[in-house]
């Protein structure tokens, strides 16, 4: 198996987590090293504030009783709630609204951007189907770790508060939905209890293994956004993942940990380059490729991307040298052969075939990809 093929053998994981369980688009799954898996939380031994969660059975019973009071015995009338009195508008467009069920501990107890929160979560579709259930969902505010409805809604809450959050698809799972339980363009009604607020971890105090785990979560969240074609959000998640790995003043790693840190840096940088390609940020793509090659001079994906971009900029000789190096490392890769052939024809003045759809040969629809051409790096 080729170097890149081995990297792509890492199987995508999934978890029944409100903000992350999504179907992977075939081309995106090939482009990224792995895919989102946010069913895990990271625990930090730092001072924090917390409230006790009710018993699960009691809370679910109260949840359904509250739904019946809101909607009556028949479900399916979310549309009326978007215009109902008594609800507070979290967003100006009124597509994300909140109804207070139980007051919290006062205005000073509101969480701030960058803090870590833990919530109890239950969510239903308009037909009453329970599609979201998490007794302790933990995430950091304003880092794109959850859907926008939760990100924005929780910031409006106080510690200990219980509220209903009503969201349209715009702030939930969008046009794609979430296979198999949330259809496209679906509105959702959540009951959210804000259980815990604490400061985000001091990365400098975390051992390398903890930073690697936290960085991996961010990278997987980036994959979640990438698969949904939310490339700006994906790039931000990958950059956050890199920042965790590169934290200044962090605990020095052992030689083995240093090797693992570099491995994860390469994955983040290659994924960042994939998102930057989709956003047509070509200078940033080259910077990401150069950063990969500084760590791993034989990284074929970075060599291919850099060579192709240089070729498209007319820097033929440097592109030829880089692509030949990539071909030495992966002699059976059709995408590299094709790019070198195009370069050779251009230098001879021969007409070229039309460029494939997309920014580079690595981002073609799955049906048109070679065995390697669609692969990008990330877990």
VOPAGU-2260 file (C-alpha; in pm, 1 decimal, decimal comma):
REM VOPAGU-2260
SITE   aa  ch    i         X         Y         Z
SITE  UNK   A    0       0,0       0,0       0,0
SITE  UNK   A    1     130,5     350,6     -80,5
SITE  UNK   A    2     224,9     604,1     184,8
SITE  UNK   A    3     -90,7     804,0     123,3
SITE  UNK   A    4    -305,2     493,8      99,2
SITE  UNK   A    5    -188,7     392,0     444,5
SITE  UNK   A    6    -281,8     730,4     581,2
SITE  UNK   A    7    -627,9     699,9     433,9
SITE  UNK   A    8    -681,9     355,3     586,0
SITE  UNK   A    9    -768,5     512,7     921,3
SITE  UNK   A   10   -1139,4     451,9     948,9
SITE  UNK   A   11   -1386,2     732,6    1025,7
SITE  UNK   A   12   -1555,7     709,8    1362,1
SITE  UNK   A   13   -1898,3     832,2    1459,3
SITE  UNK   A   14   -2070,9     913,2    1783,9
SITE  UNK   A   15   -2433,3     996,9    1867,3
SITE  UNK   A   16   -2348,1    1349,6    1970,6
SITE  UNK   A   17   -2585,6    1636,6    1895,9
SITE  UNK   A   18   -2342,8    1856,2    1718,8
SITE  UNK   A   19   -2139,9    1614,0    1520,1
SITE  UNK   A   20   -2302,4    1299,9    1386,8
SITE  UNK   A   21   -2319,0    1366,1    1014,5
SITE  UNK   A   22   -2309,9    1164,6     692,9
SITE  UNK   A   23   -1976,6    1203,9     518,6
SITE  UNK   A   24   -1988,6    1318,6     157,9
SITE  UNK   A   25   -1785,9    1068,1     -40,6
SITE  UNK   A   26   -1539,5    1317,3    -185,1
SITE  UNK   A   27   -1488,1    1487,2     149,0
SITE  UNK   A   28   -1424,2    1159,2     325,6
SITE  UNK   A   29   -1147,7    1086,5      77,5
SITE  UNK   A   30    -998,4    1431,9     110,3
SITE  UNK   A   31    -961,8    1430,3     487,0
SITE  UNK   A   32    -769,1    1226,2     737,1
SITE  UNK   A   33   -1062,5    1062,6     911,5
SITE  UNK   A   34   -1385,6    1235,4     996,2
SITE  UNK   A   35   -1573,2    1396,4    1284,7
SITE  UNK   A   36   -1614,7    1198,9    1603,5
SITE  UNK   A   37   -1716,7    1434,3    1882,8
SITE  UNK   A   38   -1881,1    1195,6    2122,2
SITE  UNK   A   39   -1596,2    1252,5    2364,8
SITE  UNK   A   40   -1524,0    1530,5    2608,2
SITE  UNK   A   41   -1198,0    1634,9    2768,5
SITE  UNK   A   42   -1192,0    1672,0    3145,9
SITE  UNK   A   43    -968,0    1937,2    3301,3
SITE  UNK   A   44    -881,7    1947,6    3670,5
SITE  UNK   A   45    -935,3    2320,3    3702,0
SITE  UNK   A   46   -1155,5    2524,7    3938,0
SITE  UNK   A   47   -1510,1    2534,2    3804,2
SITE  UNK   A   48   -1869,2    2609,6    3891,3
SITE  UNK   A   49   -2136,2    2343,2    3866,5
SITE  UNK   A   50   -2494,3    2254,3    3952,4
SITE  UNK   A   51   -2642,2    1911,1    4006,8
SITE  UNK   A   52   -2831,8    1754,3    3718,1
SITE  UNK   A   53   -3179,1    1612,0    3785,7
SITE  UNK   A   54   -3231,1    1238,0    3755,9
SITE  UNK   A   55   -3257,9    1137,1    3386,6
SITE  UNK   A   56   -3602,0     982,4    3425,5
SITE  UNK   A   57   -3738,9    1288,4    3604,6
SITE  UNK   A   58   -3591,4    1529,9    3353,1
SITE  UNK   A   59   -3724,3    1340,6    3051,3
SITE  UNK   A   60   -4068,9    1324,5    3209,2
SITE  UNK   A   61   -4061,6    1700,4    3269,7
SITE  UNK   A   62   -3939,2    1753,1    2914,3
SITE  UNK   A   63   -4233,2    1571,4    2757,0
SITE  UNK   A   64   -4476,1    1739,9    2992,1
SITE  UNK   A   65   -4334,8    2073,9    2885,7
SITE  UNK   A   66   -4372,0    1978,7    2519,4
SITE  UNK   A   67   -4733,0    1888,3    2571,3
SITE  UNK   A   68   -4801,4    2221,7    2737,8
SITE  UNK   A   69   -4635,1    2400,5    2446,8
SITE  UNK   A   70   -4775,4    2201,1    2159,5
SITE  UNK   A   71   -5076,3    2018,5    2295,8
SITE  UNK   A   72   -5124,4    1642,4    2257,0
SITE  UNK   A   73   -5040,8    1661,4    1885,3
SITE  UNK   A   74   -4693,8    1761,9    1772,6
SITE  UNK   A   75   -4599,3    1936,3    1449,8
SITE  UNK   A   76   -4668,6    2305,4    1510,5
SITE  UNK   A   77   -4320,9    2456,7    1545,3
SITE  UNK   A   78   -4418,7    2720,8    1291,9
SITE  UNK   A   79   -4658,3    2875,3    1541,0
SITE  UNK   A   80   -4385,3    2894,0    1805,8
SITE  UNK   A   81   -4159,2    3100,4    1580,8
SITE  UNK   A   82   -4420,1    3376,3    1607,1
SITE  UNK   A   83   -4552,8    3301,9    1957,2
SITE  UNK   A   84   -4552,9    3553,0    2242,5
SITE  UNK   A   85   -4343,7    3485,1    2549,0
SITE  UNK   A   86   -4038,2    3365,6    2358,1
SITE  UNK   A   87   -3716,7    3569,6    2349,2
SITE  UNK   A   88   -3538,0    3612,4    2018,0
SITE  UNK   A   89   -3178,2    3492,1    2037,8
SITE  UNK   A   90   -3117,0    3612,8    1681,4
SITE  UNK   A   91   -3269,4    3912,0    1507,2
SITE  UNK   A   92   -3416,2    3700,0    1228,1
SITE  UNK   A   93   -3632,7    3513,1    1487,6
SITE  UNK   A   94   -3514,6    3175,8    1359,6
SITE  UNK   A   95   -3357,2    3097,2    1696,6
SITE  UNK   A   96   -3580,0    3160,5    1998,6
SITE  UNK   A   97   -3571,7    3080,5    2369,1
SITE  UNK   A   98   -3842,3    3016,5    2629,6
SITE  UNK   A   99   -3734,2    3023,7    2993,8
SITE  UNK   A  100   -3843,3    2720,0    3196,4
SITE  UNK   A  101   -3639,8    2772,6    3514,2
SITE  UNK   A  102   -3432,8    3073,3    3608,9
SITE  UNK   A  103   -3060,7    3044,6    3665,4
SITE  UNK   A  104   -2827,0    3192,8    3923,4
SITE  UNK   A  105   -2830,0    3547,1    3790,8
SITE  UNK   A  106   -2668,5    3761,0    3524,9
SITE  UNK   A  107   -2311,1    3725,1    3660,9
SITE  UNK   A  108   -2333,5    3349,2    3604,3
SITE  UNK   A  109   -2364,8    3375,5    3225,3
SITE  UNK   A  110   -2083,2    3192,4    3043,7
SITE  UNK   A  111   -1833,2    3401,4    2850,7
SITE  UNK   A  112   -1676,8    3333,1    2509,4
SITE  UNK   A  113   -1384,3    3096,0    2547,7
SITE  UNK   A  114   -1521,0    2928,4    2860,4
SITE  UNK   A  115   -1602,3    2560,4    2871,0
SITE  UNK   A  116   -1964,0    2466,7    2942,5
SITE  UNK   A  117   -2149,2    2143,8    3012,8
SITE  UNK   A  118   -2517,9    2112,7    2930,5
SITE  UNK   A  119   -2794,3    1857,5    2961,0
SITE  UNK   A  120   -2962,0    1827,4    2622,9
SITE  UNK   A  121   -3284,5    1681,9    2484,1
SITE  UNK   A  122   -3412,2    1763,0    2134,9
SITE  UNK   A  123   -3707,3    1666,2    1916,9
SITE  UNK   A  124   -3829,0    1712,7    1562,7
SITE  UNK   A  125   -4171,3    1854,3    1482,8
SITE  UNK   A  126   -4320,7    1503,6    1479,1
SITE  UNK   A  127   -4202,2    1448,3    1837,0
SITE  UNK   A  128   -3913,2    1215,9    1748,6
SITE  UNK   A  129   -3636,1    1236,6    2009,1
SITE  UNK   A  130   -3319,8    1286,3    1803,3
SITE  UNK   A  131   -3084,1    1454,9    2049,5
SITE  UNK   A  132   -3005,4    1327,4    2398,9
SITE  UNK   A  133   -2687,5    1400,9    2592,2
SITE  UNK   A  134   -2670,2    1420,0    2971,8
SITE  UNK   A  135   -2334,6    1599,4    2972,2
SITE  UNK   A  136   -2237,6    1766,6    2646,3
SITE  UNK   A  137   -1917,3    1964,7    2700,6
SITE  UNK   A  138   -1779,2    2226,7    2460,8
SITE  UNK   A  139   -1591,9    2556,8    2450,2
SITE  UNK   A  140   -1794,1    2861,0    2345,9
SITE  UNK   A  141   -1716,7    3032,6    2016,3
SITE  UNK   A  142   -1489,0    2760,7    1886,1
SITE  UNK   A  143   -1739,7    2601,5    1649,0
SITE  UNK   A  144   -1762,7    2280,2    1850,4
SITE  UNK   A  145   -2143,7    2253,1    1825,4
SITE  UNK   A  146   -2424,9    2369,8    1599,8
SITE  UNK   A  147   -2494,9    2742,0    1608,0
SITE  UNK   A  148   -2827,0    2701,1    1789,1
SITE  UNK   A  149   -2644,2    2563,0    2092,5
SITE  UNK   A  150   -2347,6    2797,6    2058,3
SITE  UNK   A  151   -2568,3    3107,8    2059,6
SITE  UNK   A  152   -2843,1    2976,6    2285,8
SITE  UNK   A  153   -2613,7    2870,0    2569,9
SITE  UNK   A  154   -2438,8    3208,3    2567,5
SITE  UNK   A  155   -2775,8    3365,5    2650,9
SITE  UNK   A  156   -2829,2    3138,8    2953,5
SITE  UNK   A  157   -2734,5    3154,3    3322,8
SITE  UNK   A  158   -2584,5    2876,8    3530,8
SITE  UNK   A  159   -2861,0    2637,8    3639,9
SITE  UNK   A  160   -3106,1    2777,3    3387,4
SITE  UNK   A  161   -3340,0    2548,7    3197,1
SITE  UNK   A  162   -3479,4    2678,0    2868,7
SITE  UNK   A  163   -3640,0    2559,5    2549,7
SITE  UNK   A  164   -3444,6    2653,8    2237,6
SITE  UNK   A  165   -3638,5    2655,4    1911,2
SITE  UNK   A  166   -3424,2    2664,0    1600,0
SITE  UNK   A  167   -3485,9    2652,2    1228,6
SITE  UNK   A  168   -3256,9    2449,5    1004,9
SITE  UNK   A  169   -3046,0    2762,8     952,3
SITE  UNK   A  170   -2891,5    2730,0    1298,2
SITE  UNK   A  171   -2912,5    2350,0    1318,6
SITE  UNK   A  172   -2827,4    2091,4    1052,8
SITE  UNK   A  173   -2910,5    2294,4     745,3
SITE  UNK   A  174   -3011,1    2161,5     406,3
SITE  UNK   A  175   -2814,0    1839,3     456,5
SITE  UNK   A  176   -2978,8    1730,3     779,4
SITE  UNK   A  177   -2815,1    1444,2     965,6
SITE  UNK   A  178   -2850,3    1091,8     841,2
SITE  UNK   A  179   -3041,6     890,4     944,0
SITE  UNK   A  180   -3252,0    1075,6    1199,2
SITE  UNK   A  181   -3267,7    1446,2    1108,2
SITE  UNK   A  182   -3410,8    1529,2     763,5
SITE  UNK   A  183   -3306,5    1821,9     551,1
SITE  UNK   A  184   -3431,2    2169,5     645,2
SITE  UNK   A  185   -3550,6    2039,8     983,1
SITE  UNK   A  186   -3646,5    2265,0    1273,4
SITE  UNK   A  187   -3563,6    2137,0    1621,2
SITE  UNK   A  188   -3686,5    2206,9    1972,4
SITE  UNK   A  189   -3434,0    2156,7    2251,8
SITE  UNK   A  190   -3455,5    2162,6    2625,8
SITE  UNK   A  191   -3117,3    2274,9    2756,7
SITE  UNK   A  192   -2995,2    2281,7    3116,9
SITE  UNK   A  193   -2672,7    2472,5    3179,3
SITE  UNK   A  194   -2496,7    2250,5    3432,7
SITE  UNK   A  195   -2141,6    2374,0    3449,8
SITE  UNK   A  196   -1916,2    2665,6    3355,4
SITE  UNK   A  197   -1539,5    2673,9    3390,0
SITE  UNK   A  198   -1245,4    2851,3    3236,5
SITE  UNK   A  199   -1092,7    2698,6    2926,8
SITE  UNK   A  200    -781,8    2491,6    2997,5
SITE  UNK   A  201    -439,2    2649,4    3023,3
SITE  UNK   A  202    -270,3    2470,7    2735,8
SITE  UNK   A  203      68,8    2534,9    2887,9
SITE  UNK   A  204     -26,0    2311,9    3182,8
SITE  UNK   A  205    -144,9    2021,0    2970,8
SITE  UNK   A  206      87,7    1730,9    2895,2
SITE  UNK   A  207     152,6    1656,2    2526,2
SITE  UNK   A  208     -87,7    1361,5    2527,0
SITE  UNK   A  209    -374,3    1584,6    2645,2
SITE  UNK   A  210    -291,8    1852,4    2387,0
SITE  UNK   A  211    -288,6    1589,2    2114,2
SITE  UNK   A  212    -628,9    1459,6    2223,2
SITE  UNK   A  213    -780,5    1806,9    2237,5
SITE  UNK   A  214    -628,1    1898,9    1901,8
SITE  UNK   A  215    -769,7    1583,3    1747,0
SITE  UNK   A  216   -1118,5    1681,8    1860,6
SITE  UNK   A  217   -1080,6    2019,7    1690,8
SITE  UNK   A  218    -953,2    1857,4    1375,1
SITE  UNK   A  219   -1244,9    1614,9    1371,7
SITE  UNK   A  220   -1481,4    1907,5    1412,8
SITE  UNK   A  221   -1310,7    2064,7    1112,9
SITE  UNK   A  222   -1381,8    1746,7     919,1
SITE  UNK   A  223   -1747,5    1775,8    1020,6
SITE  UNK   A  224   -1759,6    2124,9     867,7
SITE  UNK   A  225   -1557,9    2022,5     561,2
SITE  UNK   A  226   -1794,3    1736,2     481,0
SITE  UNK   A  227   -2081,7    1984,6     495,3
SITE  UNK   A  228   -1891,1    2221,7     262,0
SITE  UNK   A  229   -1854,9    2478,2     542,5
SITE  UNK   A  230   -1496,7    2545,4     445,0
SITE  UNK   A  231   -1442,8    2866,5     638,8
SITE  UNK   A  232   -1549,6    2696,9     961,4
SITE  UNK   A  233   -1343,4    2392,1     874,8
SITE  UNK   A  234   -1033,0    2604,1     827,2
SITE  UNK   A  235   -1089,1    2775,3    1162,9
SITE  UNK   A  236   -1119,8    2438,7    1339,5
SITE  UNK   A  237    -797,5    2315,3    1179,6
SITE  UNK   A  238    -618,5    2634,2    1280,5
SITE  UNK   A  239    -743,1    2595,0    1638,1
SITE  UNK   A  240    -613,2    2238,1    1634,0
SITE  UNK   A  241    -272,8    2361,5    1518,2
SITE  UNK   A  242    -266,5    2628,1    1787,5
SITE  UNK   A  243    -321,3    2364,1    2054,4
SITE  UNK   A  244     -28,1    2160,3    1924,5
SITE  UNK   A  245     198,5    2465,5    1896,8
SITE  UNK   A  246     116,2    2614,0    2238,3
SITE  UNK   A  247     411,5    2824,4    2359,5
SITE  UNK   A  248     552,5    2735,2    2697,8
SITE  UNK   A  249     385,1    2394,2    2696,0
SITE  UNK   A  250     527,1    2094,9    2877,9
SITE  UNK   A  251     823,9    1967,4    2671,1
SITE  UNK   A  252     744,1    1642,1    2490,5
SITE  UNK   A  253     947,2    1324,5    2496,5
SITE  UNK   A  254    1103,8    1214,4    2164,2
SITE  UNK   A  255     810,2     979,9    2106,3
SITE  UNK   A  256     559,1    1253,7    2188,9
SITE  UNK   A  257     743,0    1499,7    1964,6
SITE  UNK   A  258     707,6    1256,6    1675,3
SITE  UNK   A  259     335,7    1218,9    1744,7
SITE  UNK   A  260     290,6    1595,8    1772,8
SITE  UNK   A  261     453,5    1641,3    1433,8
SITE  UNK   A  262     235,4    1370,7    1283,6
SITE  UNK   A  263     -76,5    1553,6    1400,1
SITE  UNK   A  264      62,1    1887,4    1280,7
SITE  UNK   A  265     104,3    1742,2     933,5
SITE  UNK   A  266    -253,0    1614,9     935,6
SITE  UNK   A  267    -389,8    1952,1    1046,1
SITE  UNK   A  268    -184,3    2141,6     788,6
SITE  UNK   A  269    -287,1    1911,5     504,6
SITE  UNK   A  270    -651,5    1944,5     604,0
SITE  UNK   A  271    -611,6    2319,6     631,0
SITE  UNK   A  272    -469,8    2321,0     277,4
SITE  UNK   A  273    -772,0    2121,4     157,6
SITE  UNK   A  274   -1010,1    2380,2     304,0
SITE  UNK   A  275    -800,2    2668,0     168,3
SITE  UNK   A  276    -815,2    2514,0    -178,3
SITE  UNK   A  277   -1193,9    2513,0    -160,5
SITE  UNK   A  278   -1184,4    2878,8     -57,7
SITE  UNK   A  279    -933,7    2956,0    -337,4
SITE  UNK   A  280    -683,1    3095,5     -87,7
SITE  UNK   A  281    -389,7    2986,1    -299,2
SITE  UNK   A  282    -113,6    3172,5    -115,4
SITE  UNK   A  283    -236,2    3020,8     209,0
SITE  UNK   A  284    -237,8    2676,2      45,5
SITE  UNK   A  285     125,8    2717,6     -51,0
SITE  UNK   A  286     210,8    2831,0     301,9
SITE  UNK   A  287      39,0    2525,0     447,7
SITE  UNK   A  288     216,8    2295,0     201,4
SITE  UNK   A  289     552,7    2452,7     284,2
SITE  UNK   A  290     484,2    2404,0     654,1
SITE  UNK   A  291     407,8    2036,2     591,9
SITE  UNK   A  292     722,2    1991,0     386,4
SITE  UNK   A  293     930,4    2157,9     656,7
SITE  UNK   A  294     818,3    1879,5     891,9
SITE  UNK   A  295     795,7    1598,3     636,0
SITE  UNK   A  296     986,8    1670,1     310,6
SITE  UNK   A  297     848,4    1351,2     154,2
SITE  UNK   A  298     480,5    1421,5     211,1
SITE  UNK   A  299     326,5    1339,5    -125,2
SITE  UNK   A  300       2,4    1529,4     -78,4
SITE  UNK   A  301     183,4    1851,5       2,4
SITE  UNK   A  302     427,7    1798,3    -287,5
SITE  UNK   A  303     142,4    1734,9    -529,1
SITE  UNK   A  304     -62,0    2035,0    -419,6
SITE  UNK   A  305     236,2    2265,4    -426,6
SITE  UNK   A  306     352,6    2140,8    -764,4
SITE  UNK   A  307       6,9    2175,6    -918,2
SITE  UNK   A  308     -44,5    2526,7    -782,2
SITE  UNK   A  309     298,3    2636,1    -906,4
SITE  UNK   A  310     214,2    2489,5   -1245,5
SITE  UNK   A  311    -110,3    2686,1   -1257,1
SITE  UNK   A  312      86,5    3000,9   -1172,8
SITE  UNK   A  313     321,4    2935,7   -1465,5
SITE  UNK   A  314     624,9    2844,0   -1254,4
SITE  UNK   A  315     678,7    2538,0   -1469,7
SITE  UNK   A  316    1034,4    2438,7   -1386,4
SITE  UNK   A  317     987,4    2443,6   -1008,9
SITE  UNK   A  318     653,5    2269,0   -1048,6
SITE  UNK   A  319     818,8    2001,9   -1265,2
SITE  UNK   A  320    1089,2    1938,5   -1004,5
SITE  UNK   A  321     839,5    1909,2    -720,7
SITE  UNK   A  322     604,8    1682,0    -911,9
SITE  UNK   A  323     890,7    1457,0   -1019,2
SITE  UNK   A  324     987,8    1423,2    -655,6
SITE  UNK   A  325     629,2    1329,1    -571,3
SITE  UNK   A  326     631,1    1072,8    -851,8
SITE  UNK   A  327     949,6     914,6    -717,4
SITE  UNK   A  328     771,5     863,0    -388,2
SITE  UNK   A  329     442,1     748,0    -543,2
SITE  UNK   A  330     525,9     612,7    -891,0
SITE  UNK   A  331     180,0     464,1    -952,5
SITE  UNK   A  332     -19,1     778,1    -874,5
SITE  UNK   A  333    -221,6     874,4   -1180,6
SITE  UNK   A  334    -285,8    1232,3   -1067,7
SITE  UNK   A  335      87,4    1308,7   -1059,4
SITE  UNK   A  336     140,4    1147,8   -1399,8
SITE  UNK   A  337    -143,6    1355,3   -1542,2
SITE  UNK   A  338      -4,6    1681,1   -1403,9
SITE  UNK   A  339     345,5    1608,6   -1532,6
SITE  UNK   A  340     204,0    1518,8   -1873,5
SITE  UNK   A  341      14,1    1847,9   -1884,3
SITE  UNK   A  342     329,2    2037,0   -1796,2
SITE  UNK   A  343     530,7    1857,4   -2062,4
SITE  UNK   A  344     270,9    1929,4   -2333,1
SITE  UNK   A  345     259,7    2295,9   -2234,8
SITE  UNK   A  346     637,7    2324,8   -2259,1
SITE  UNK   A  347     622,7    2168,0   -2607,2
SITE  UNK   A  348     344,0    2403,4   -2711,0
SITE  UNK   A  349      89,9    2125,4   -2745,7
SITE  UNK   A  350    -275,6    2185,1   -2655,0
SITE  UNK   A  351    -376,4    2071,8   -2308,6
SITE  UNK   A  352    -689,8    1891,4   -2209,2
SITE  UNK   A  353    -942,0    2107,8   -2022,3
SITE  UNK   A  354    -856,9    2136,6   -1654,7
SITE  UNK   A  355   -1068,1    1911,6   -1432,7
SITE  UNK   A  356   -1345,7    2059,1   -1225,0
SITE  UNK   A  357   -1225,4    2189,6    -888,8
SITE  UNK   A  358    -911,9    2354,6    -766,0
SITE  UNK   A  359    -689,8    2051,8    -805,5
SITE  UNK   A  360    -702,6    1690,0    -902,8
SITE  UNK   A  361    -745,6    1593,0    -539,7
SITE  UNK   A  362   -1092,5    1741,0    -508,3
SITE  UNK   A  363   -1287,8    1577,1    -788,4
SITE  UNK   A  364   -1620,5    1399,8    -742,8
SITE  UNK   A  365   -1561,4    1047,6    -618,7
SITE  UNK   A  366   -1673,8     885,8    -942,9
SITE  UNK   A  367   -1401,4    1071,1   -1134,7
SITE  UNK   A  368   -1113,9    1030,6    -891,9
SITE  UNK   A  369    -820,3     801,6    -932,4
SITE  UNK   A  370    -739,4     568,9    -647,2
SITE  UNK   A  371    -517,5     831,4    -492,3
SITE  UNK   A  372    -619,1    1160,2    -650,4
SITE  UNK   A  373    -910,3    1221,4    -417,0
SITE  UNK   A  374    -720,6    1159,8     -96,6
SITE  UNK   A  375    -643,7    1435,7     149,8
SITE  UNK   A  376    -478,8    1409,1     489,2
SITE  UNK   A  377    -660,2    1414,0     833,0
SITE  UNK   A  378    -823,9    1188,1    1121,1
